[in-house]
Amino acid sequence: MSPVLDSKYMTRDEITMAIYGMNKAFVNTPWLLKGLFHKVPYKRDMYRWFAKVTAKQAFGALKERINPLSVEHYQRLVTPQWYEQ
């Protein structure tokens, strides 16, 4: 969800919002329900994993009193402690 490369055509913020828009258009309740009850066990498990991770992030954001629907919190680039600049 976070752009890591520069583009001469779009800023990072524009790329971030384009990714957000695509996910919002395709990742919705009917899509999730279709996957959660898919006849192929592997695909069903992947959708369950996705739902679990998403719920965990949303509850974590609520616990920290961060708006879970705000994409800025999830899309910030963080430099790992081990990374030397």
Secondary structure as UniProt FT lines:
FT   HELIX           12..26
FT   HELIX           29..36
FT   HELIX           41..63
FT   TURN            64..65
FT   TURN            68..69
FT   TURN            72..74
FT   TURN            81..82
//
